[in-house]
Amino acid sequence: MLKLAKLPDRTPVKLAVTITPDLAHALGDYATIYNRTYGDKAEVADLVPAMLDSFLASDRAFAKARRDMEAGT
């Protein structure tokens, strides 16, 4: 099972970023495997926001630093 769960219903949002060719290839591969796993037709731009959300949610150092920042410390 992939770390990223099946995306919930969503309204497509256009995403424009500049990335390296290696990252573009890896994201394309991930989308292919995701679509094969879930029988979906998600594009890379559909997956990236959920991937970033998952990454940020799992980064404990970021969460602590963010809490500290919000507390003004």
Sequence and secondary structure as in RCSB ss.txt:
>XXXX:A:sequence
MLKLAKLPDRTPVKLAVTITPDLAHALGDYATIYNRTYGDKAEVADLVPAMLDSFLASDRAFAKARRDMEAGT
>XXXX:A:secstr
  SS    S           HHHHHHHHHHHHHHHHHHT    HHHHHHHHHHHHHHH HHHHHHHHHHHHT 
